[in-house]
Amino acid sequence: MHRLAALAVVITASAACHTASIVVGDLEEVVAMKAIPTRELDILFVIDDSSSMYPQQTALAANFPRMIDVLGQLDGGLPNLHIGIVTSDLGTTSVQSPTPAPPIGGCDTGAGKGGALQTNGAPVADLFISDVDDGNGGRLVNYAGELRDVFATMAQVGAGGCGFEQHLAAMRRSFTNPANAGFIRPEANLAVVIIADEDDCSILSPDVFSPDSPALGALSSFRCARFGITCDEPDLATPGPKTGCVPAAGSTYIEDVQPFVDALIAVKGDPRRVMVAGIVGDPNPVETTISPPYATPQRPEIAPSCTFAGAAGDQVAFPSVRLSAFLDAFPGRSQRTSLCSADLSSPLAIIGDSAKKLVGDPCLDTSILADAAPDVPGIQPACEVLDRRDSAPDAPTSLPPCTTTTTTDCYSLHPDPTACPSTSDHLRITFQRSSVSDDTWTSVRCQLR
């Protein structure tokens, strides 16, 4: 009780003069949410189904409950969920030619899975999981058994997909594939989670599938990097480490990343209603090697960026230059975690925490907040709270801290171990309002360390 009383004094003092003259320093946004949370959440998993991915699919299936457990910490419990899965396999199709190129190697399935939702024989009535509040304290579901078991069956999509993995193109195609009707709800927030051990290779020109040639080099997935990214070194085929690697914006063969960012935002019409996450290879280091080193013909390839000991022995993942750029295009609404771990429980818990924020997470991470009263036990943050309507963005309303005399149209900070178990102080923000419009967004700005 002593700590909470002291906290209220600090917050009252800082919130009463929320101007540039605040002596504790500049304020940064730490929480942004709709004042009336949208509890509908659609989650699209884009899973790499190429030949090396079976162990990672198994790890995803085993650790998925961590993500669901975190989502269940929201006020009101688990949100109203739609969960769907597509794979990176688009066969030998490309943007410029939806008609498949001739089959090559593992890409012998024509248009692949075409961005269609996959159930893998799971006991689900639709092509996706639906698990929503029934309004009577229970859940209305479209599957038999437990959510974790149904997802585990769906997520193990196999390892027979095309080795030219088109993660971003498969995501975009899923938005327009008529077979997926009903999955994305207009009123819902949308989270996209990509699980992949190789970078995106969303193909622009069918020439990528052409035979060996001086212009294209050997017919291998090295073409994805050679024409999909650019680095400080002009020739990616030259052996050695590379620096400054970014997606190639003007490639003739591999599509730029920006159209996929635009396509995802267009689905919701508002980037605040979108979250992206990736369990992928580390983006660095990037290095070209020659394989095999003592045989002919020798071919350039991108070396793994990380290695880990998995259940099936040493496993690797490759630099996620393009996928990382896609994730970075959603600042404050993205998470990139490493695939190089035999246990994906931590990455999935982190992604669940990000999805909480998309719905409306009231928890404050005190580890990043400055202490405005070091002589008082515990972190005493200095914050301000603003309500801003989309219809009047230039006229925000400041909410004061709640006190014994101010009990409405105000906010309070207090510990809540149930809602905020992952933070040391379990500190959350609660709002008391007399009324609020549906187009209101709330921003909590605090001084950081």
matplotlib code that plots the C-alpha trace (Angstrom):
import matplotlib.pyplot as plt

x = [0.0, 2.9, 4.3, 1.0, 0.4, 3.9, 3.3, 0.1, 1.9, 4.6, 2.0, -0.1, 2.8, 3.9, 0.5, -0.5, 2.1, 2.3, 4.2, 7.7, 8.9, 8.6, 11.9, 12.2, 12.7, 11.0, 8.1, 7.9, 4.8, 4.8, 1.2, -1.2, -4.7, -8.2, -10.2, -12.9, -10.8, -11.6, -11.6, -11.8, -8.3, -7.5, -4.1, -2.5, 0.4, 2.7, 4.7, 7.7, 7.0, 10.3, 12.4, 14.3, 11.3, 9.8, 11.6, 10.6, 7.0, 7.0, 8.5, 5.8, 3.1, 4.5, 5.0, 1.9, 0.1, 2.6, 1.2, -2.4, -1.7, -0.3, -3.4, -5.5, -4.1, -6.2, -9.0, -12.0, -9.7, -8.9, -10.0, -12.4, -10.0, -9.8, -6.5, -5.5, -2.4, -0.9, 2.4, 5.2, 4.6, 3.4, 5.0, 6.5, 4.0, 5.1, 3.5, 4.0, 2.9, 0.2, 0.5, 3.1, 6.5, 7.8, 8.3, 11.8, 13.1, 10.8, 8.7, 6.8, 3.3, 2.3, 0.8, 1.7, -0.8, -1.8, -2.2, -5.1, -5.7, -4.5, -6.1, -3.9, -6.8, -7.5, -11.0, -12.2, -15.4, -13.9, -10.5, -9.6, -10.0, -12.8, -12.8, -15.0, -16.9, -20.4, -21.7, -22.6, -19.2, -18.2, -16.6, -18.2, -15.8, -15.8, -13.5, -13.4, -11.1, -8.6, -7.4, -3.7, -4.2, -6.1, -3.5, -0.7, -2.2, -2.8, 0.7, 2.6, 2.1, 4.9, 8.3, 7.4, 6.9, 8.8, 12.4, 11.8, 9.9, 7.4, 6.4, 5.2, 3.5, 1.7, 0.5, -0.8, -2.5, -4.3, -6.1, -7.7, -8.0, -11.8, -11.3, -10.4, -13.7, -14.9, -11.4, -10.6, -13.4, -13.8, -14.1, -11.1, -7.5, -5.0, -1.8, 0.6, 3.2, 5.9, 7.9, 10.8, 14.4, 15.1, 14.5, 11.5, 11.7, 8.5, 9.0, 8.3, 9.4, 9.0, 12.6, 13.7, 12.8, 14.8, 17.7, 21.3, 22.5, 25.3, 22.8, 21.0, 23.7, 22.9, 19.3, 19.2, 17.7, 20.8, 18.9, 16.5, 19.4, 21.3, 18.3, 16.3, 18.8, 21.5, 24.6, 27.6, 29.5, 28.3, 28.4, 26.7, 28.1, 31.6, 32.6, 33.0, 31.0, 28.6, 27.5, 24.7, 22.3, 18.7, 15.9, 16.5, 13.9, 14.3, 14.9, 13.7, 13.2, 12.2, 9.4, 10.2, 9.1, 7.0, 4.1, 3.5, 3.6, 1.0, -1.1, -1.3, -2.2, -4.9, -6.6, -7.4, -7.1, -5.2, -1.7, -2.7, -5.0, -2.1, 0.7, 3.5, 5.9, 8.6, 10.4, 13.1, 16.9, 19.0, 19.3, 23.1, 25.7, 25.3, 28.1, 28.5, 30.3, 31.1, 29.5, 30.7, 34.2, 36.2, 34.0, 32.5, 30.4, 30.9, 28.0, 27.7, 25.2, 24.3, 25.8, 23.5, 23.4, 22.8, 23.1, 21.5, 21.4, 18.0, 16.3, 17.5, 21.1, 22.6, 20.1, 20.5, 18.6, 19.6, 19.7, 16.3, 17.1, 13.8, 11.6, 13.3, 12.7, 9.0, 8.7, 10.6, 8.0, 5.5, 7.3, 5.8, 3.7, 6.3, 8.5, 11.4, 12.6, 15.2, 14.4, 17.7, 16.4, 15.2, 12.6, 10.2, 8.4, 10.0, 9.5, 5.8, 5.3, 6.9, 4.6, 1.6, 2.6, 2.7, -0.7, -2.0, -0.9, -2.9, -6.0, -5.4, -2.7, -2.8, 0.6, 3.6, 7.1, 8.7, 12.2, 12.3, 10.8, 12.8, 12.3, 11.0, 11.5, 14.6, 14.3, 10.9, 11.0, 10.0, 9.8, 7.9, 7.2, 6.4, 3.7, 0.8, -2.3, -4.0, -7.3, -7.3, -10.3, -9.6, -12.3, -10.5, -6.8, -5.6, -7.7, -6.5, -7.9, -5.6, -6.7, -5.6, -4.7, -7.6, -7.7, -10.2, -11.9, -11.3, -13.0, -14.1, -12.5, -9.1, -6.6, -4.9, -1.7, -1.7, -0.2, -2.1, -0.2, -2.9, -3.0, 0.7, 2.6, 5.6, 6.7, 8.5, 6.2, 3.0, 2.0, -1.0, -3.1, -6.8, -9.2, -12.4, -14.5, -18.0, -18.3, -16.0, -16.4, -15.5, -12.9, -10.9, -7.3, -5.4, -1.7, 0.3, 3.6, 6.3, 9.9, 12.3, 15.6]
y = [0.0, 2.4, 1.8, 2.5, 5.7, 6.9, 6.0, 8.0, 11.1, 10.8, 10.2, 13.1, 15.4, 14.4, 14.2, 17.6, 19.4, 17.3, 19.8, 20.0, 21.5, 18.1, 17.9, 14.1, 14.2, 13.4, 10.9, 7.9, 5.8, 2.5, 1.5, 2.2, 0.6, 1.2, 2.6, 0.0, -3.1, -5.2, -8.8, -10.4, -11.6, -13.5, -15.2, -16.4, -18.7, -18.9, -22.1, -23.1, -26.6, -27.2, -30.3, -29.1, -27.9, -31.0, -30.6, -26.9, -27.7, -30.3, -27.7, -25.2, -27.7, -28.6, -25.0, -23.4, -23.6, -21.0, -18.4, -19.3, -19.2, -15.6, -14.6, -16.0, -13.4, -10.6, -9.1, -11.3, -14.3, -15.7, -13.4, -14.4, -16.4, -17.4, -19.4, -20.4, -21.9, -21.5, -22.7, -21.1, -23.5, -21.7, -24.3, -22.7, -19.8, -16.2, -12.8, -12.4, -15.9, -17.6, -20.5, -22.8, -23.1, -26.6, -28.7, -28.6, -30.7, -30.4, -27.8, -30.4, -29.6, -26.9, -24.0, -25.6, -25.0, -21.6, -19.7, -22.0, -22.6, -26.1, -28.4, -31.5, -33.7, -32.0, -32.5, -29.0, -28.1, -25.2, -24.6, -22.7, -22.9, -20.8, -20.4, -17.6, -16.5, -17.9, -15.1, -17.5, -18.1, -20.8, -21.1, -21.8, -23.8, -25.5, -28.4, -31.6, -32.0, -29.5, -26.4, -27.3, -30.7, -29.5, -26.8, -29.4, -31.5, -28.5, -27.1, -30.2, -29.5, -31.7, -31.1, -31.7, -28.1, -26.2, -25.2, -21.7, -20.6, -17.7, -16.8, -13.3, -14.1, -17.0, -14.6, -12.2, -14.9, -16.2, -12.8, -13.3, -17.1, -17.8, -21.0, -19.0, -17.1, -16.4, -16.6, -12.9, -11.0, -7.3, -6.3, -8.3, -7.4, -9.5, -11.1, -12.8, -15.2, -16.5, -19.6, -20.3, -21.4, -19.7, -16.1, -15.1, -15.8, -14.3, -14.7, -11.9, -13.5, -17.2, -16.9, -17.8, -21.4, -21.4, -23.9, -23.0, -19.9, -17.3, -14.6, -16.5, -19.0, -22.5, -23.4, -23.3, -21.4, -19.2, -17.2, -16.0, -14.2, -13.2, -11.3, -10.7, -8.8, -6.3, -5.8, -3.4, -5.9, -5.7, -9.4, -11.7, -14.7, -13.8, -15.9, -14.0, -12.1, -9.5, -6.3, -3.8, -6.4, -5.2, -6.3, -5.5, -2.9, -3.0, -6.7, -8.2, -11.6, -11.3, -9.1, -6.2, -6.4, -3.2, -4.5, -7.2, -4.5, -2.6, -5.7, -6.6, -3.0, -2.9, -5.9, -3.9, -0.4, 0.6, -0.5, -0.2, -3.3, -5.4, -7.3, -9.3, -11.8, -14.1, -17.1, -17.0, -17.2, -14.4, -11.6, -11.6, -12.7, -13.0, -14.9, -16.6, -19.9, -22.3, -25.8, -28.4, -27.0, -29.9, -31.0, -29.8, -28.1, -25.7, -23.4, -20.4, -20.6, -18.5, -19.9, -20.4, -17.5, -19.6, -23.3, -25.2, -28.7, -30.1, -33.4, -34.7, -33.4, -30.1, -27.8, -24.5, -21.4, -18.9, -15.0, -13.5, -10.2, -9.9, -11.2, -9.0, -5.9, -6.9, -7.2, -3.9, -2.1, -2.4, -0.5, -1.2, -4.0, -6.6, -9.3, -11.2, -14.2, -16.7, -20.1, -21.4, -23.1, -26.6, -25.1, -22.5, -21.8, -18.5, -17.2, -18.2, -16.6, -13.3, -13.5, -14.1, -11.0, -8.9, -10.2, -9.1, -5.6, -5.8, -6.6, -4.2, -5.1, -3.0, -4.1, -1.8, -3.1, -1.3, -2.6, 0.1, 3.0, 5.6, 6.0, 9.5, 9.0, 6.9, 7.4, 5.6, 1.7, 0.3, 2.0, 5.3, 6.0, 9.5, 9.1, 10.9, 9.4, 10.8, 9.8, 10.7, 10.3, 9.4, 11.9, 14.7, 13.7, 17.2, 17.5, 14.9, 14.6, 14.2, 11.7, 12.6, 9.9, 8.7, 10.1, 10.1, 13.0, 12.2, 8.8, 9.0, 9.9, 9.1, 6.2, 4.3, 2.1, -1.0, -4.5, -7.3, -10.6, -12.4, -10.0, -9.1, -12.2, -11.7, -8.3, -8.1, -5.4, -6.8, -3.2, -2.5, 0.6, 0.7, 3.3, 4.8, 6.6, 8.0, 7.4, 6.9, 6.7, 3.7, 5.6, 6.6, 5.4, 5.7, 6.4, 6.0, 8.0, 7.6, 8.6, 5.8, 4.9]
z = [0.0, 0.7, -2.7, -4.5, -2.5, -3.5, -7.1, -7.2, -6.0, -8.7, -11.4, -10.3, -10.3, -13.7, -15.3, -14.0, -16.2, -19.3, -21.3, -22.8, -19.4, -17.6, -15.7, -16.0, -19.7, -23.0, -23.0, -25.3, -26.1, -24.2, -24.7, -27.6, -27.7, -28.7, -25.9, -26.6, -27.3, -30.4, -29.1, -32.5, -33.5, -36.8, -36.7, -40.0, -39.7, -42.8, -42.4, -44.5, -45.8, -47.6, -47.0, -43.9, -41.9, -40.3, -36.9, -36.6, -37.4, -34.6, -32.2, -33.3, -32.6, -29.2, -28.0, -29.5, -26.1, -24.7, -27.1, -26.2, -22.5, -22.9, -24.9, -22.2, -19.8, -21.5, -19.6, -20.3, -21.2, -24.6, -27.4, -30.2, -32.4, -36.0, -36.7, -40.1, -41.7, -45.2, -46.5, -48.5, -51.4, -54.5, -56.8, -59.9, -60.2, -60.2, -60.2, -64.0, -64.8, -62.6, -65.0, -63.5, -65.1, -65.9, -62.7, -61.2, -58.3, -55.3, -57.1, -59.1, -57.8, -60.3, -58.4, -55.0, -52.3, -53.8, -50.5, -49.5, -45.9, -44.8, -42.2, -42.7, -41.7, -38.4, -36.9, -37.9, -39.7, -41.7, -43.3, -40.1, -36.4, -34.9, -31.1, -29.8, -26.6, -26.7, -24.4, -21.6, -20.1, -22.5, -26.0, -29.3, -31.4, -34.8, -33.9, -31.9, -29.0, -27.6, -29.3, -28.9, -30.4, -33.4, -34.1, -33.7, -36.4, -38.7, -38.2, -39.2, -42.9, -44.1, -45.8, -49.4, -50.5, -53.1, -52.1, -53.7, -50.6, -51.4, -47.8, -48.5, -51.8, -50.1, -47.4, -50.0, -52.1, -49.0, -48.8, -52.2, -52.5, -52.6, -50.7, -47.6, -47.5, -43.9, -42.3, -42.1, -40.4, -41.3, -37.7, -36.4, -35.9, -37.9, -36.9, -39.4, -38.0, -40.4, -39.5, -41.9, -42.0, -45.3, -46.5, -48.7, -52.4, -53.7, -57.5, -59.9, -63.2, -64.2, -65.6, -62.1, -62.9, -66.1, -66.7, -66.0, -67.9, -67.8, -66.8, -64.1, -63.0, -61.8, -61.3, -57.5, -54.7, -54.6, -57.3, -54.5, -52.7, -55.8, -57.3, -54.1, -52.0, -52.6, -50.4, -50.3, -52.4, -56.0, -56.8, -54.3, -56.1, -55.1, -52.0, -48.7, -46.0, -47.1, -45.4, -45.7, -47.2, -47.9, -50.2, -53.9, -54.8, -58.6, -59.2, -62.5, -61.0, -57.3, -56.1, -53.8, -50.1, -50.1, -52.1, -49.5, -46.7, -48.7, -49.3, -45.6, -44.5, -47.3, -45.8, -42.6, -43.9, -40.8, -39.7, -36.1, -36.6, -37.9, -36.1, -37.8, -36.3, -37.5, -36.1, -38.7, -39.3, -37.9, -40.5, -40.1, -40.9, -44.6, -46.4, -49.7, -49.9, -52.7, -52.6, -52.9, -52.2, -53.8, -56.6, -59.8, -60.8, -57.9, -57.1, -54.8, -51.9, -48.9, -45.6, -42.6, -40.2, -37.1, -36.1, -33.2, -31.9, -32.6, -31.9, -35.3, -34.9, -35.9, -37.7, -39.4, -40.5, -43.2, -43.2, -43.2, -44.9, -46.8, -44.0, -41.5, -43.7, -43.9, -40.2, -39.6, -41.8, -38.9, -36.1, -32.7, -34.2, -35.0, -33.4, -34.9, -32.9, -33.9, -35.3, -34.0, -30.9, -30.3, -27.9, -29.5, -26.2, -25.6, -29.2, -29.1, -25.7, -27.1, -30.1, -27.8, -25.8, -29.0, -30.0, -26.6, -27.4, -30.7, -28.8, -25.9, -23.4, -20.3, -18.9, -18.5, -18.8, -15.9, -17.0, -19.6, -17.5, -15.8, -12.0, -11.3, -7.5, -6.8, -3.0, -3.0, -3.2, -6.6, -10.0, -9.9, -13.6, -14.9, -17.6, -19.3, -20.9, -24.0, -25.7, -29.3, -31.7, -35.3, -36.2, -34.3, -34.3, -33.4, -30.3, -27.8, -24.3, -21.4, -18.7, -15.1, -12.5, -10.5, -6.9, -4.1, -5.7, -9.4, -9.9, -13.6, -16.9, -15.3, -15.0, -12.3, -12.1, -9.9, -9.8, -11.4, -11.4, -13.3, -16.3, -16.2, -15.0, -17.2, -15.8, -12.4, -10.9, -12.7, -13.3, -15.4, -16.3, -15.8, -17.1, -15.6, -18.2, -18.2, -22.0, -25.0, -28.7, -30.8, -32.8, -29.7, -29.3, -26.0, -25.8, -22.6, -22.8, -20.2, -19.6, -20.5, -18.9]

ax = plt.figure().add_subplot(projection="3d")
ax.plot(x, y, z, "-o")
ax.set_aspect("equal")
plt.show()
